[in-house]
């Protein structure tokens, strides 16, 4: 994986912007969210990310990737024995918004759709579909930015890398998803 350092810097800046925008949404739903260190229900195996996001992890966790072992199959490769993320500060975009009430526009049905982790359906008096739009994370804008930047790097291929394949012991089986 050969990603220009300026592109990695850009991804890190985007992650920082996401964190800033997520913070008030997470605070607004403090009673609803059960996400805490060790809660790893959404940390599924087989997750892939754009190559440019994988490069962020590679930049900051070279020793782990070279000498460490991925979590056993069935959960995210980056979980430790207690279910905490070993790359939390440099986790991919999708991990930064998991657990939050999510909203997106379904282009085919021309309606807004919403979802939230089932563990975060705590009854705080407001059903998910009645939450104010600004108290939900809107899917689309940041994913589009990442996809565009990835396309600029790989000529429009949209290369994705399975997280498990970042570990040295799995690299010989590296699969790039197109």
PATI-663277 format. One record per residue (C-alpha): residue number from 1; residue in three letters; y, z, x. Coordinates in steps of 0.05 Angstrom, whole numbers, plus 32768, in hexadecimal, padded with zeros to 4 digits. Example, Ala and Ser with C-alpha at 12.3 -4.5 7.8 and 13.67 -1.06 7.14 Angstrom:
{1 'Ala' {7FA6 809C 80F6}} {2 'Ser' {7FEB 808F 8111}} 
***
This chain:
{1 'Unk' {8000 8000 8000}} {2 'Unk' {8040 7FE8 8021}} {3 'Unk' {807D 7FFE 7FFA}} {4 'Unk' {80C3 7FFC 8017}} {5 'Unk' {80DF 8042 8022}} {6 'Unk' {811E 8030 7FF9}} {7 'Unk' {80F1 8022 7FBE}} {8 'Unk' {80CF 8065 7FC6}} {9 'Unk' {8114 8085 7FC9}} {10 'Unk' {8125 8061 7F88}} {11 'Unk' {80E6 807B 7F66}} {12 'Unk' {80F6 80C1 7F7C}} {13 'Unk' {813D 80BB 7F60}} {14 'Unk' {8120 80A1 7F1E}} {15 'Unk' {80F1 80DD 7F1C}} {16 'Unk' {812C 810B 7F28}} {17 'Unk' {8152 80EB 7EEE}} {18 'Unk' {8115 80F3 7EC1}} {19 'Unk' {8110 813D 7ED4}} {20 'Unk' {815A 8147 7EC3}} {21 'Unk' {8152 8126 7E7F}} {22 'Unk' {8111 8149 7E6F}} {23 'Unk' {812C 818F 7E7E}} {24 'Unk' {8155 8198 7E3E}} {25 'Unk' {811D 817A 7E13}} {26 'Unk' {80EB 81AB 7E31}} {27 'Unk' {811C 81E4 7E26}} {28 'Unk' {8127 81CF 7DDD}} {29 'Unk' {80DC 81D4 7DD2}} {30 'Unk' {80CE 8212 7DFB}} {31 'Unk' {80A8 8234 7DC2}} {32 'Unk' {8081 81F5 7DB2}} {33 'Unk' {806B 81E3 7DF9}} {34 'Unk' {802D 8204 7E14}} {35 'Unk' {8030 81DC 7E55}} {36 'Unk' {802D 820A 7E91}} {37 'Unk' {800F 8209 7ED7}} {38 'Unk' {7FC4 8204 7ECE}} {39 'Unk' {7FC8 81E0 7E8B}} {40 'Unk' {7FA8 819E 7E9D}} {41 'Unk' {7F8E 8182 7E5B}} {42 'Unk' {7FB8 8143 7E63}} {43 'Unk' {7FA6 813B 7EAC}} {44 'Unk' {7F70 8108 7EA1}} {45 'Unk' {7F46 80E2 7ED2}} {46 'Unk' {7F50 8098 7EDB}} {47 'Unk' {7F9C 809B 7ED8}} {48 'Unk' {7FBE 8063 7EFD}} {49 'Unk' {8006 805B 7F10}} {50 'Unk' {8032 8024 7F2B}} {51 'Unk' {8028 8019 7F75}} {52 'Unk' {8070 8030 7F81}} {53 'Unk' {8061 8074 7F63}} {54 'Unk' {8021 807A 7F8A}} {55 'Unk' {804C 806F 7FC8}} {56 'Unk' {8075 80AD 7FB8}} {57 'Unk' {8036 80D7 7FB8}} {58 'Unk' {8020 80B6 7FF9}} {59 'Unk' {8064 80C4 801A}} {60 'Unk' {8062 810F 800B}} {61 'Unk' {8018 811F 800B}} {62 'Unk' {7FFA 80F7 8044}} {63 'Unk' {7FD1 8131 805F}} {64 'Unk' {7FB3 8141 801A}} {65 'Unk' {7FA2 80F7 8010}} {66 'Unk' {7F84 80F1 8055}} {67 'Unk' {7F5F 8133 805B}} {68 'Unk' {7F59 814F 8015}} {69 'Unk' {7F27 813F 7FDE}} {70 'Unk' {7F38 812B 7F98}} {71 'Unk' {7F28 8159 7F5E}} {72 'Unk' {7EE3 814B 7F42}} {73 'Unk' {7EDF 8111 7F12}} {74 'Unk' {7EF1 811E 7ECB}} {75 'Unk' {7F38 8137 7ED8}} {76 'Unk' {7F73 811F 7F01}} {77 'Unk' {7F63 8118 7F4B}} {78 'Unk' {7FA0 8143 7F5C}} {79 'Unk' {7F8C 8183 7F38}} {80 'Unk' {7F78 81BF 7F60}} {81 'Unk' {7F41 81F1 7F4D}} {82 'Unk' {7F70 8216 7F1D}} {83 'Unk' {7F87 81D7 7EF9}} {84 'Unk' {7FCB 81D4 7F1C}} {85 'Unk' {7FE8 8194 7F38}} {86 'Unk' {7FE6 818E 7F83}} {87 'Unk' {801D 8159 7F84}} {88 'Unk' {8048 8177 7F4C}} {89 'Unk' {808C 816C 7F6E}} {90 'Unk' {8079 8123 7F79}} {91 'Unk' {8050 8115 7F3B}} {92 'Unk' {8056 80D2 7F17}} {93 'Unk' {8085 80C4 7EDE}} {94 'Unk' {804F 80CA 7EA8}} {95 'Unk' {8040 8111 7EBF}} {96 'Unk' {8089 8125 7EBB}} {97 'Unk' {808C 8118 7E70}} {98 'Unk' {8046 812E 7E5A}} {99 'Unk' {8045 8164 7E25}} {100 'Unk' {808A 8155 7E0A}} {101 'Unk' {8094 8139 7DC4}} {102 'Unk' {8094 80EE 7DD0}} {103 'Unk' {80B3 80B7 7DA7}} {104 'Unk' {80B1 806B 7DAC}} {105 'Unk' {80BE 802F 7D82}} {106 'Unk' {8080 800A 7D6B}} {107 'Unk' {8097 7FC2 7D70}} {108 'Unk' {805F 7FA7 7D44}} {109 'Unk' {8069 7FD8 7D0A}} {110 'Unk' {80B5 7FDE 7D16}} {111 'Unk' {80B1 8029 7D0F}} {112 'Unk' {80BB 8064 7D3C}} {113 'Unk' {807C 8087 7D52}} {114 'Unk' {8075 80CD 7D6E}} {115 'Unk' {8041 80F6 7D92}} {116 'Unk' {8038 8137 7DB6}} {117 'Unk' {8000 815A 7DDB}} {118 'Unk' {7FD4 817B 7DA7}} {119 'Unk' {7FDC 81BD 7DCC}} {120 'Unk' {8027 81B8 7DBF}} {121 'Unk' {8023 81B2 7D73}} {122 'Unk' {8036 81FB 7D6B}} {123 'Unk' {8056 8208 7D29}} {124 'Unk' {809F 8215 7D3A}} {125 'Unk' {80B6 8201 7CF4}} {126 'Unk' {80C6 81B8 7D04}} {127 'Unk' {8091 8182 7CFC}} {128 'Unk' {808E 8150 7D35}} {129 'Unk' {80A6 8117 7D09}} {130 'Unk' {80E4 813E 7CF5}} {131 'Unk' {80FC 8150 7D3A}} {132 'Unk' {8140 8133 7D4D}} {133 'Unk' {8136 80F4 7D78}} {134 'Unk' {815E 8112 7DB1}} {135 'Unk' {812D 814C 7DB5}} {136 'Unk' {80F3 811C 7DC4}} {137 'Unk' {80E6 80F3 7E02}} {138 'Unk' {80EF 80AA 7DF3}} {139 'Unk' {80BB 807E 7E12}} {140 'Unk' {80D0 803A 7E2C}} {141 'Unk' {810F 803B 7E55}} {142 'Unk' {80F4 805C 7E94}} {143 'Unk' {80B1 8039 7E90}} {144 'Unk' {80D6 7FF7 7E8E}} {145 'Unk' {80FF 800A 7ECB}} {146 'Unk' {80C0 801B 7EF2}} {147 'Unk' {809D 7FDB 7EDC}} {148 'Unk' {80D9 7FB1 7EF0}} {149 'Unk' {80DD 7FD2 7F35}} {150 'Unk' {8092 7FC9 7F3E}} {151 'Unk' {8098 7F80 7F2A}} {152 'Unk' {80CF 7F77 7F5F}} {153 'Unk' {80A0 7F94 7F93}} {154 'Unk' {8061 7F6D 7F81}} {155 'Unk' {807C 7F2C 7F65}} {156 'Unk' {806E 7F3F 7F1D}} {157 'Unk' {8025 7F54 7F25}} {158 'Unk' {8032 7F9A 7F0B}} {159 'Unk' {8001 7FB9 7F3C}} {160 'Unk' {7FE6 7FFD 7F28}} {161 'Unk' {7FBE 802D 7F53}} {162 'Unk' {7F8B 8060 7F3A}} {163 'Unk' {7FA2 80A5 7F52}} {164 'Unk' {7F5C 80B6 7F69}} {165 'Unk' {7F5D 807A 7F98}} {166 'Unk' {7F96 8098 7FC1}} {167 'Unk' {7F66 80C8 7FE4}} {168 'Unk' {7F48 80AE 8025}} {169 'Unk' {7F01 80BA 800E}} {170 'Unk' {7F0E 808E 7FD1}} {171 'Unk' {7F39 805A 7FF3}} {172 'Unk' {7EFF 802E 8008}} {173 'Unk' {7EF5 8023 7FBD}} {174 'Unk' {7F3F 8016 7FB0}} {175 'Unk' {7F4B 7FF1 7F6F}} {176 'Unk' {7F8D 7FD1 7F5E}} {177 'Unk' {7F94 7FC8 7F13}} {178 'Unk' {7FB9 7F8A 7EFD}} 
***
